[in-house]
Structures are given as structure tokens and as C-alpha cells.
């Protein structure tokens, strides 16, 4: 009877506050609660992406043909190299965060500051790399055309077997430019004079027998390549020129791919950006000796949990978007 009363009083005491029932501080527990809830959010996004991709599996863009750019190597196709470098940089920043936490356990202020600085630099480099990747994805390079049904048609060079730039084969057409005057009472929209029009692309395509059309339909892990006669017939369905990708149109294929790419990688990028800002604040406090006076670097450990979570999420995003 006395044993039961003792156990009951101990349990009650544990949950009255001021103690650590799970041998973890309140701050750590709250960080873990946040990580679990955020993990469920990312899981929902990636599951939605997976279902959508499965539904449109025959028209989904091939990652190797989308993410092949590398800075300052525009003439060389390096599929996935730059994304792999970005991933390595983020994972390496997770290693430096571990070293910062470890140094904090031994109260080595200078080492904690040094490794935190490396972590911040790694996060900034990753964000800059992601911004460059977004810019390249949005701008595009080869160009394509879209049909009335929303299908994307890309152009291939029969000689080289590689994508053809619409700038290289488009035939320039001189247009009569009309100056708008107020008394005309008519508003109209006109393309910029330096922008390639659909008529110029079609004219150049029909003049060049080496250019073929490749549809967004995937057959045997390759996009369907039409014959010259089929290509000539197909080009008549084109209604507009498409460059790069946005939330409405996508040069690389199915437009939903771009929607998910911008949303999920952008959401993750926001987490990295938030983590960098928090790390900078922690870094300043380390230099000021705030945690040295407290006698512990638990704050570094808590922000380290968040940073490791961000890195782990990127591994899943990298797998879903780039590898699978």
C-alpha cells in the first residue's frame, strides 16, 4: 500500500513542472514536437507529388533532361551534377553543426563559433545554388511550342541526336510595326521585336529538314520522337512558343511538374533560409559569450536538431524530384 502511494506521488511530482520526465528540457521537447508536425506536412506534400506523378507518368518530365545545367558550363550537359553538389554542401553543413554541438559540450567557445560559421556559409551557398537553379529552370534554354491541347513539343537535331535551340533554326520574319495613337481607340497586345514568334519557329522548322519533333509522351524511358512527315503534321497544331517554366506553362513537359517543383523546393528553401537566420542569431550570441555565461550550449543543440531535420527533408526531396 505504501509502495503504491509512493509511486503515485512520484508520478504526480514529475508532471507538476520543474523536472524533466523524459530527461529532456522543455525547449528540446518543443523542438521535437515542431519537427514531427513539420515532417507530417512535408510527407503530405511529397505523397501528393507521388500520386500526381503516377497519374501522369507517361508525360512526366525526365529529371536528367531538366536539371542538366552547371554554372559556367553552358555548352556541356552535366545531368544532376550541380544538384548533387548542392546536396553535398547541405549535408556537409550538417556535419559542421554536429561538430559545433560537440564543441559546446566541452564549453569550447571558439570552436563552437568556428563550426557555426561554417554551417551558416554552407546554408548560404545552398540557398544561392537553389536560386540559380530556379532562375535556370524559369528561363529555360532550348525553347518549345505548345499545341491547342496543351501538349509540349520539343525539337531535336537529327544529325546530333540532341535538342535543337529554337533560336538556331527559327527564320526571321519582318513585321510591319504600327504605332498606337489615342484617336484610334483600339488597344492591342504586341510581342517584343526581339522575341521569337511562333510563325518564325514554324517557318524555320519547315525549311530545315534535319529538325524533328519530340513529344512529351514517354515510351521505353524515352520521349517519343516523330518522323519528319509526322513532325510537319504535328507542328500545325502549335499555338504558342514556350520558354522555360512557370505556374502556367512548362517547356520541359507536364505543367504540374513545375507547380510541385516551385512549391516543395520553395517551401524547403524557406526552411533553410529560416535556419540560416536563426544560426546567425545564435552565432552572434556565441561571440558575445551568452552561452558561456549560462554554462551550457543547449541552444546550439536545439537549433542543430532543426538543421538536421532540414537536411534530412532535402534528402527526400532530392530523391523524389531528381533520382526517382
LOFI-431597 format. One line per 3 residues: number of its first residue (from 1); their letters; for each residue x, y, z of N, C-alpha, C, O. Coordinates in steps of 0.05 Angstrom, whole numbers. Example, Ala and Ser with C-alpha at 12.3 -4.5 7.8 and 13.67 -1.06 7.14 Angstrom:
// LOFI-431597
1	AS	264,-114,156,246,-90,156,264,-66,156,285,-66,169  257,-45,142,273,-21,143,258,1,157,268,23,161
// end
This chain:
// LOFI-431597
1	XXX	17,-24,0,0,0,0,17,25,0,12,44,-15  38,25,17,57,47,18,71,51,-8,77,74,-17  78,28,-21,92,29,-47,75,43,-68,85,59,-84
4	XXX	49,37,-69,31,49,-88,29,79,-83,29,95,-102  27,87,-58,25,115,-51,51,130,-60,49,152,-70  74,118,-56,99,130,-63,101,133,-93,109,154,-103
7	XXX	94,112,-109,95,114,-138,76,135,-148,83,150,-166  52,137,-137,33,157,-146,43,185,-141,39,202,-158  55,189,-118,65,216,-111,88,223,-129,91,247,-136
10	XXX	105,204,-137,128,209,-154,118,217,-182,129,235,-195  98,202,-192,87,208,-219,74,236,-219,78,252,-238  60,242,-197,47,268,-196,68,290,-195,65,311,-207
13	XXX	89,286,-180,111,305,-178,124,310,-205,132,333,-211  128,289,-221,141,292,-247,126,311,-265,139,326,-280  100,311,-264,85,327,-283,75,353,-270,58,367,-282
16	XXX	85,360,-247,78,386,-235,96,409,-245,91,432,-238  116,402,-262,134,422,-272,159,424,-256,161,414,-233  180,435,-269,205,439,-255,223,415,-257,245,415,-246
19	XXX	214,393,-270,230,369,-273,230,361,-302,216,373,-319  245,340,-309,247,330,-336,239,301,-337,256,283,-335  213,297,-341,203,269,-341,216,251,-363,219,227,-358
22	XXX	223,263,-385,235,247,-407,265,253,-409,277,247,-430  276,264,-388,305,271,-387,312,290,-410,334,288,-421  294,307,-417,299,328,-438,286,354,-429,265,354,-417
25	XXX	299,375,-436,289,402,-428,263,408,-444,257,396,-464  249,428,-434,224,437,-447,230,446,-475,215,440,-494  252,461,-479,259,471,-506,263,448,-526,255,450,-549
28	XXX	277,427,-517,283,405,-535,257,390,-542,252,383,-565  239,387,-522,214,373,-528,197,389,-548,185,377,-566  196,415,-545,181,432,-563,193,431,-591,178,431,-611
31	XXX	219,430,-593,232,428,-619,225,401,-632,220,400,-656  224,380,-617,217,354,-628,188,353,-637,181,341,-657  170,367,-621,142,368,-629,139,383,-656,124,375,-673
34	XXX	155,405,-659,154,420,-684,164,403,-707,152,404,-728  186,389,-703,198,373,-724,178,351,-733,175,346,-757  165,338,-714,145,317,-721,123,329,-737,115,317,-758
37	XXX	112,352,-729,90,364,-743,99,373,-771,84,370,-791  123,384,-773,133,393,-799,139,369,-817,135,371,-841  148,348,-805,153,323,-821,127,313,-834,127,304,-856
40	XXX	105,315,-819,79,306,-829,70,324,-852,58,315,-872  77,350,-850,70,369,-872,85,362,-897,73,360,-919  111,358,-895,127,351,-918,119,324,-929,119,320,-954
43	XXX	111,305,-912,102,279,-921,77,282,-938,75,268,-959  59,299,-930,35,303,-946,41,315,-973,29,307,-993  59,334,-974,67,347,-1000,80,326,-1018,73,324,-1042
46	XXX	98,310,-1008,112,290,-1024,93,268,-1033,96,257,-1055  75,260,-1015,55,240,-1023,37,250,-1045,31,236,-1064  29,276,-1044,13,288,-1065,28,288,-1091,17,283,-1113
49	XXX	54,295,-1089,71,295,-1113,72,267,-1125,71,264,-1150  76,247,-1108,78,219,-1118,53,210,-1132,54,198,-1153  29,216,-1121,4,208,-1133,0,222,-1160,-9,210,-1179
52	XXX	7,248,-1161,4,264,-1186,23,253,-1207,15,251,-1231  47,247,-1199,66,237,-1219,57,210,-1230,59,204,-1254  47,193,-1212,38,167,-1221,14,169,-1241,12,154,-1260
55	XXX	-3,189,-1236,-26,193,-1253,-17,203,-1281,-29,196,-1301  5,219,-1282,14,230,-1308,42,218,-1315,59,232,-1325  45,193,-1308,72,181,-1311,82,181,-1340,106,182,-1345
58	XXX	64,180,-1360,72,178,-1388,80,205,-1399,92,206,-1421  75,227,-1385,82,254,-1395,99,269,-1375,104,293,-1379  108,256,-1354,124,270,-1334,152,276,-1344,164,258,-1356
61	XXX	163,300,-1339,190,306,-1349,211,287,-1338,209,278,-1315  231,282,-1354,254,265,-1345,274,284,-1331,284,303,-1343  281,277,-1306,298,295,-1290,325,301,-1303,335,323,-1302
64	XXX	337,281,-1315,363,284,-1328,362,305,-1350,383,318,-1357  339,309,-1363,337,328,-1384,328,356,-1375,328,375,-1390  321,357,-1350,313,383,-1338,335,396,-1323,341,420,-1326
67	XXX	348,380,-1305,369,391,-1288,397,382,-1298,410,366,-1285  404,393,-1320,430,385,-1332,449,409,-1333,472,406,-1342  441,432,-1323,458,455,-1324,479,455,-1302,475,443,-1280
70	XXX	501,468,-1307,523,472,-1288,534,500,-1292,539,507,-1315  538,516,-1271,547,543,-1275,573,545,-1292,592,530,-1287  572,563,-1311,596,569,-1328,602,546,-1347,623,547,-1360
73	XXX	585,526,-1349,589,504,-1368,564,500,-1384,552,479,-1385  556,522,-1398,530,522,-1412,531,503,-1437,510,494,-1445  554,498,-1448,556,482,-1472,559,452,-1465,559,435,-1483
76	XXX	561,446,-1439,565,418,-1431,541,409,-1415,533,422,-1396  530,386,-1422,508,375,-1407,519,358,-1384,533,338,-1389  512,366,-1360,521,351,-1336,497,345,-1319,492,358,-1298
79	XXX	481,325,-1327,456,319,-1312,461,312,-1283,476,294,-1277  447,326,-1266,446,320,-1237,472,328,-1222,473,326,-1198  493,337,-1236,519,342,-1223,516,365,-1203,525,364,-1180
82	XXX	502,387,-1212,500,410,-1195,482,405,-1171,487,414,-1149  460,390,-1176,442,383,-1154,456,365,-1134,452,368,-1110  473,347,-1144,488,330,-1126,508,347,-1109,512,342,-1086
85	XXX	520,367,-1122,538,385,-1107,523,401,-1086,532,403,-1063  499,410,-1092,482,424,-1073,476,406,-1049,477,415,-1026  470,381,-1055,463,362,-1034,487,357,-1016,485,356,-991
88	XXX	511,355,-1028,535,350,-1012,541,374,-994,548,370,-971  537,398,-1004,542,422,-988,523,423,-964,532,430,-942  498,416,-968,479,417,-946,485,396,-925,483,400,-901
91	XXX	492,372,-935,499,350,-916,525,357,-901,527,351,-877  544,369,-914,569,377,-901,563,398,-879,575,398,-858  544,416,-885,536,436,-864,524,422,-840,526,432,-818
94	XXX	511,399,-844,500,384,-822,523,372,-805,520,370,-780  544,364,-818,568,354,-804,580,376,-787,587,371,-764  583,400,-798,595,422,-782,577,429,-759,587,438,-738
97	XXX	551,426,-762,533,431,-740,537,410,-717,536,417,-694  542,385,-725,547,365,-705,573,372,-689,574,369,-665  593,381,-704,618,389,-691,614,413,-672,627,414,-651
100	XXX	597,431,-680,591,454,-663,577,445,-637,584,455,-615  558,427,-639,545,417,-615,564,402,-597,564,405,-573  582,386,-609,602,371,-594,621,390,-579,627,385,-556
103	XXX	629,411,-593,647,430,-580,633,445,-557,646,452,-537  607,449,-560,591,462,-539,590,445,-514,589,456,-492  591,418,-517,590,401,-493,616,404,-477,615,400,-452
106	XXX	637,412,-490,663,416,-476,668,446,-470,690,453,-461  648,463,-475,649,491,-469,672,505,-484,686,522,-473  677,497,-509,698,509,-525,686,530,-544,677,524,-566
109	XXX	685,554,-534,671,576,-547,681,581,-576,665,584,-594  708,582,-579,719,589,-606,712,567,-626,706,573,-649  714,542,-618,707,520,-636,677,520,-644,670,516,-667
112	XXX	661,526,-624,632,527,-630,627,549,-650,612,546,-669  639,572,-646,635,595,-665,646,588,-692,633,595,-712  668,575,-694,680,568,-720,662,549,-736,657,553,-759
115	XXX	653,528,-722,636,508,-736,608,520,-743,596,512,-763  598,537,-726,573,550,-732,576,568,-757,558,570,-773  599,582,-759,604,599,-782,605,582,-808,594,590,-828
118	XXX	617,558,-807,618,541,-830,590,531,-837,583,528,-861  573,526,-817,546,517,-822,530,539,-836,515,534,-854  534,564,-827,520,587,-839,529,590,-868,512,595,-885
121	XXX	555,588,-873,565,591,-900,553,569,-918,545,574,-941  552,544,-908,540,522,-923,511,527,-930,503,522,-953  496,538,-911,468,544,-916,465,566,-937,447,564,-954
124	XXX	482,587,-935,480,609,-955,488,599,-983,475,607,-1002  508,582,-985,516,572,-1011,494,555,-1023,488,556,-1047  480,539,-1006,458,523,-1016,435,540,-1026,424,535,-1047
127	XXX	429,561,-1011,407,579,-1019,414,593,-1045,397,596,-1063  439,602,-1048,448,615,-1073,447,595,-1096,439,603,-1118  454,570,-1091,453,550,-1112,424,544,-1121,418,541,-1144
130	XXX	407,543,-1101,378,538,-1107,366,562,-1123,350,558,-1141  374,586,-1116,365,610,-1130,374,609,-1159,359,615,-1178  399,600,-1164,410,598,-1191,394,576,-1206,388,579,-1230
133	XXX	389,554,-1193,374,532,-1206,346,541,-1213,336,535,-1235  333,556,-1196,306,567,-1202,308,585,-1226,291,583,-1244  327,603,-1227,330,621,-1249,333,606,-1275,321,613,-1296
136	XXX	350,586,-1275,355,570,-1299,330,555,-1308,324,553,-1331  316,544,-1288,291,530,-1293,270,548,-1305,255,540,-1324  268,572,-1294,247,591,-1304,254,602,-1331,237,605,-1348
139	XXX	280,608,-1336,288,620,-1361,287,600,-1384,279,607,-1406  296,575,-1379,297,555,-1400,321,560,-1418,337,578,-1413  323,543,-1438,346,546,-1456,338,539,-1485,343,555,-1503
142	XXX	328,515,-1489,322,506,-1517,297,519,-1528,297,527,-1552  276,521,-1512,251,531,-1522,234,508,-1533,245,487,-1541  208,512,-1534,190,491,-1545,164,506,-1554,162,530,-1552
145	XXX	145,490,-1565,120,501,-1572,98,485,-1559,102,462,-1551  75,497,-1555,52,484,-1543,29,482,-1562,24,500,-1578  15,459,-1562,-7,454,-1580,-33,464,-1568,-34,473,-1545
148	XXX	-54,462,-1584,-81,471,-1574,-89,454,-1549,-103,464,-1532  -81,429,-1549,-89,412,-1526,-70,415,-1502,-74,401,-1482  -51,433,-1504,-33,437,-1481,-8,419,-1481,6,419,-1462
151	XXX	-4,404,-1503,19,386,-1504,44,402,-1512,43,420,-1529  66,395,-1500,92,408,-1506,107,393,-1528,110,369,-1526  116,408,-1548,131,396,-1570,160,407,-1569,164,432,-1571
154	XXX	179,390,-1566,207,398,-1566,219,391,-1593,208,376,-1609  243,404,-1599,255,400,-1625,282,386,-1622,298,391,-1604  287,367,-1640,311,351,-1639,327,354,-1666,315,357,-1687
157	XXX	353,354,-1664,370,355,-1687,376,326,-1696,389,311,-1681  367,319,-1719,370,291,-1729,400,284,-1732,407,260,-1730  417,303,-1738,446,298,-1742,459,290,-1715,473,270,-1714
160	XXX	455,306,-1695,469,302,-1670,453,285,-1650,464,274,-1631  427,283,-1655,410,268,-1636,405,283,-1610,396,272,-1590  410,310,-1610,407,326,-1586,385,347,-1591,376,351,-1613
163	XXX	377,360,-1568,357,381,-1570,367,403,-1588,391,409,-1589  348,415,-1602,355,438,-1620,344,463,-1608,322,464,-1598  360,485,-1609,352,511,-1599,333,524,-1620,340,525,-1644
166	XXX	310,534,-1611,293,547,-1630,306,572,-1641,299,581,-1663  324,584,-1626,338,608,-1635,356,602,-1660,361,619,-1676  366,577,-1661,384,569,-1683,370,565,-1710,382,571,-1731
169	XXX	346,554,-1709,333,548,-1735,309,566,-1742,299,565,-1764  300,582,-1722,277,600,-1728,285,620,-1750,307,631,-1751  266,624,-1768,271,641,-1791,259,669,-1785,235,671,-1780
172	XXX	276,689,-1787,267,716,-1780,247,726,-1801,251,724,-1825  225,738,-1791,204,749,-1808,201,778,-1801,199,786,-1778  202,795,-1821,199,824,-1817,169,831,-1814,153,824,-1831
175	XXX	162,845,-1793,135,853,-1788,132,883,-1790,151,898,-1784  109,891,-1800,103,920,-1801,93,929,-1774,71,921,-1765  109,946,-1761,101,955,-1734,83,979,-1737,89,998,-1751
178	XXX	61,978,-1723,41,1000,-1724,43,1016,-1697,42,1004,-1676  45,1042,-1699,46,1059,-1676,18,1064,-1666,1,1073,-1681  13,1059,-1641,-14,1063,-1630,-18,1093,-1625,-1,1106,-1613
181	XXX	-41,1102,-1633,-48,1130,-1628,-75,1131,-1613,-92,1114,-1617  -78,1151,-1596,-102,1153,-1579,-128,1155,-1595,-148,1144,-1587  -127,1168,-1618,-152,1172,-1633,-162,1147,-1646,-185,1145,-1655
184	XXX	-144,1126,-1647,-152,1100,-1659,-173,1086,-1642,-190,1072,-1652  -170,1090,-1616,-190,1078,-1597,-188,1048,-1596,-208,1035,-1589  -165,1036,-1603,-162,1007,-1602,-137,1000,-1586,-115,1011,-1591
187	XXX	-141,982,-1567,-118,973,-1551,-110,945,-1562,-128,928,-1568  -85,941,-1565,-76,915,-1575,-50,907,-1561,-36,923,-1550  -45,881,-1562,-21,870,-1549,-2,860,-1571,-11,847,-1590
190	XXX	23,867,-1568,42,860,-1589,68,849,-1576,77,860,-1556  79,828,-1587,103,817,-1576,127,836,-1581,127,852,-1599  147,832,-1563,171,848,-1566,185,841,-1592,184,818,-1601
193	XXX	199,861,-1605,211,856,-1631,234,836,-1629,241,824,-1650  246,832,-1605,268,814,-1603,260,786,-1593,277,769,-1588  234,782,-1591,223,756,-1582,215,739,-1606,201,749,-1624
196	XXX	224,714,-1606,218,696,-1629,188,689,-1629,178,681,-1608  175,692,-1651,147,686,-1653,142,658,-1662,161,644,-1672  118,648,-1660,111,622,-1669,114,619,-1699,123,599,-1709
199	XXX	106,640,-1713,108,639,-1742,138,636,-1751,143,621,-1770  156,648,-1737,184,646,-1744,195,618,-1738,211,607,-1753  186,606,-1716,194,579,-1709,183,559,-1729,198,542,-1738
202	XXX	158,562,-1737,146,543,-1756,159,546,-1783,165,526,-1797  164,571,-1792,177,575,-1818,205,563,-1818,213,550,-1838  221,568,-1797,248,556,-1796,247,526,-1794,265,513,-1806
205	XXX	228,515,-1780,225,486,-1778,220,473,-1805,232,453,-1812  202,485,-1820,195,474,-1847,217,477,-1867,218,462,-1887  235,496,-1863,257,500,-1881,281,481,-1875,298,477,-1892
208	XXX	282,471,-1850,305,455,-1842,296,425,-1839,281,418,-1821  305,409,-1857,296,381,-1858,309,364,-1835,299,342,-1830  329,375,-1822,343,360,-1801,329,362,-1774,336,348,-1755
211	XXX	309,380,-1772,296,384,-1746,271,366,-1744,254,366,-1762  270,351,-1722,247,334,-1717,233,343,-1691,244,358,-1675  209,333,-1687,194,340,-1664,194,316,-1644,191,293,-1652
214	XXX	197,323,-1619,195,303,-1598,172,310,-1579,172,333,-1569  154,292,-1575,131,298,-1558,138,293,-1529,160,284,-1523  119,300,-1511,124,295,-1482,116,267,-1473,120,260,-1450
217	XXX	106,251,-1492,98,223,-1486,123,206,-1482,141,206,-1500  125,191,-1460,148,174,-1455,142,146,-1462,123,134,-1453  160,135,-1479,158,107,-1488,185,94,-1484,205,103,-1495
220	XXX	186,72,-1468,211,58,-1461,232,78,-1450,255,78,-1458  223,94,-1430,240,113,-1416,252,134,-1434,271,148,-1426  240,138,-1458,249,159,-1476,224,173,-1487,204,161,-1491
223	XXX	228,199,-1492,205,214,-1504,202,207,-1533,221,201,-1547  177,206,-1541,170,198,-1568,181,217,-1589,176,241,-1588  197,206,-1608,209,222,-1630,194,216,-1655,191,193,-1664
226	XXX	183,237,-1668,167,234,-1692,184,235,-1717,206,246,-1717  174,222,-1738,188,224,-1764,185,252,-1775,170,268,-1764  199,257,-1797,197,284,-1809,169,291,-1818,159,313,-1814
229	XXX	156,271,-1831,129,276,-1841,109,279,-1817,92,297,-1819  112,263,-1797,95,266,-1773,100,293,-1759,82,305,-1749  125,302,-1759,132,327,-1747,119,350,-1761,109,369,-1749
232	XXX	119,349,-1788,107,371,-1804,77,373,-1799,66,394,-1797  65,349,-1796,36,349,-1790,31,360,-1762,11,374,-1757  48,352,-1743,44,359,-1715,48,389,-1710,35,401,-1693
235	XXX	67,402,-1725,73,430,-1720,50,448,-1726,48,470,-1715  31,439,-1742,8,455,-1749,-11,459,-1725,-28,477,-1725  -8,442,-1704,-25,444,-1680,-14,464,-1660,-27,471,-1640
238	XXX	11,474,-1665,23,492,-1646,9,519,-1645,0,530,-1665  6,530,-1621,-8,556,-1617,10,577,-1604,3,600,-1606  32,569,-1591,49,589,-1578,77,577,-1573,81,553,-1571
241	XXX	96,596,-1570,123,588,-1562,125,588,-1532,114,606,-1518  138,568,-1521,142,566,-1492,172,565,-1485,187,550,-1497  180,583,-1467,207,583,-1458,208,580,-1428,195,594,-1413
244	XXX	224,561,-1419,227,557,-1390,202,546,-1378,186,533,-1391  198,552,-1352,176,541,-1337,165,562,-1318,179,578,-1307  139,561,-1314,125,577,-1294,101,562,-1284,99,538,-1289
247	XXX	83,575,-1270,60,561,-1258,38,555,-1279,19,542,-1273  41,566,-1303,21,562,-1324,31,543,-1346,17,525,-1355  56,547,-1355,67,530,-1376,95,521,-1369,109,533,-1353
250	XXX	103,498,-1382,128,486,-1375,141,475,-1400,131,457,-1413  164,486,-1408,179,477,-1432,187,448,-1430,190,435,-1451  190,437,-1406,201,410,-1403,180,388,-1404,187,365,-1405
253	XXX	154,396,-1403,133,376,-1404,109,384,-1387,100,406,-1389  99,365,-1372,74,369,-1356,77,394,-1338,97,395,-1323  58,412,-1339,60,437,-1323,58,431,-1293,68,448,-1277
256	XXX	45,409,-1285,43,403,-1256,71,398,-1244,75,402,-1220  89,389,-1260,117,384,-1250,128,410,-1240,140,411,-1218  125,432,-1255,135,458,-1247,121,468,-1222,134,480,-1205
259	XXX	95,464,-1221,80,473,-1197,90,460,-1172,95,473,-1152  94,433,-1173,104,419,-1149,133,427,-1143,141,429,-1120  149,431,-1164,177,438,-1161,179,464,-1146,194,467,-1127
262	XXX	165,484,-1156,166,511,-1143,156,510,-1114,168,522,-1097  134,496,-1110,122,496,-1083,139,481,-1063,145,491,-1041  147,456,-1069,161,439,-1050,189,449,-1045,198,451,-1022
265	XXX	204,454,-1067,232,463,-1063,232,492,-1051,250,499,-1036  211,508,-1058,209,534,-1046,203,533,-1016,214,548,-1001  185,514,-1009,178,511,-981,203,501,-965,208,510,-943
268	XXX	218,483,-977,242,474,-963,263,496,-962,277,500,-942  265,512,-984,284,534,-984,277,554,-963,296,566,-951  251,559,-958,243,577,-936,253,566,-909,261,582,-892
271	XXX	252,540,-906,262,528,-881,292,532,-878,302,539,-856  306,529,-900,335,533,-899,341,562,-893,359,568,-876  327,580,-906,331,609,-901,325,616,-871,341,630,-859
274	XXX	304,605,-860,297,610,-832,319,599,-814,327,611,-794  329,575,-821,351,563,-806,376,579,-806,390,582,-786  383,591,-830,406,608,-832,403,633,-814,422,640,-800
277	XXX	380,645,-815,375,669,-798,378,662,-768,391,676,-753  366,639,-760,369,631,-732,398,625,-725,407,632,-704  412,611,-743,440,605,-738,457,631,-735,475,632,-719
280	XXX	451,651,-751,465,676,-749,461,689,-721,479,699,-709  436,688,-712,430,699,-685,445,684,-663,456,695,-645  444,657,-666,459,640,-647,489,646,-648,502,647,-627
283	XXX	499,650,-672,528,655,-676,536,681,-662,557,683,-650  519,702,-665,525,727,-651,525,724,-621,542,735,-607  506,709,-611,505,704,-582,529,688,-573,539,692,-550
286	XXX	539,670,-590,564,655,-583,587,675,-580,603,673,-561  590,692,-600,612,712,-599,610,730,-574,630,738,-563  585,737,-566,581,754,-543,585,739,-517,585,752,-495
289	XXX	588,713,-518,593,697,-494,568,691,-478,569,685,-454  544,694,-490,519,690,-476,517,661,-465,510,658,-441  523,641,-481,520,614,-472,543,605,-454,541,587,-437
292	XXX	566,618,-457,589,613,-440,582,621,-411,588,607,-392  568,644,-408,560,653,-382,538,635,-370,536,631,-346  520,625,-388,499,607,-378,510,580,-368,498,566,-352
295	XXX	533,573,-378,545,548,-370,538,524,-388,544,501,-381  524,529,-410,517,507,-428,510,519,-456,504,543,-458  511,502,-476,505,510,-504,481,494,-514,480,485,-537
298	XXX	461,492,-497,437,477,-505,423,490,-528,411,476,-545  424,516,-530,411,530,-553,423,521,-579,408,518,-599  449,517,-580,462,507,-605,452,479,-611,447,472,-635
301	XXX	448,463,-591,438,436,-595,409,436,-606,402,420,-623  393,454,-596,365,455,-605,363,465,-634,348,453,-649  378,485,-641,378,494,-669,391,473,-687,385,471,-710
304	XXX	409,457,-675,421,435,-690,401,414,-698,402,403,-720  382,408,-680,360,389,-687,345,399,-711,338,383,-729  338,425,-711,323,436,-734,339,434,-759,329,427,-780
307	XXX	365,440,-758,382,440,-782,385,411,-793,384,408,-817  388,392,-775,389,364,-785,363,356,-798,364,341,-818  341,365,-787,315,359,-799,313,370,-827,304,357,-846
310	XXX	322,395,-831,321,408,-857,338,392,-877,330,388,-900  361,383,-868,379,367,-885,366,341,-893,367,332,-916  353,328,-873,340,302,-878,317,305,-898,313,288,-916
313	XXX	302,327,-895,279,332,-914,290,335,-942,278,325,-961  313,349,-945,324,353,-972,331,326,-985,329,323,-1009  340,307,-969,347,280,-980,323,268,-993,325,256,-1014
316	XXX	299,271,-980,275,260,-992,266,276,-1016,257,265,-1036  268,303,-1015,261,319,-1038,280,313,-1061,271,310,-1084  305,310,-1056,325,302,-1076,318,275,-1089,320,272,-1113
319	XXX	310,257,-1072,303,230,-1083,278,231,-1100,278,219,-1122  257,245,-1091,232,246,-1106,234,261,-1132,224,252,-1153  247,284,-1132,248,301,-1155,270,295,-1175,267,298,-1199
322	XXX	293,286,-1165,316,284,-1182,325,255,-1188,335,250,-1210  320,236,-1170,330,209,-1173,309,190,-1183,315,173,-1201  285,191,-1172,265,171,-1179,253,177,-1207,235,163,-1216
// end
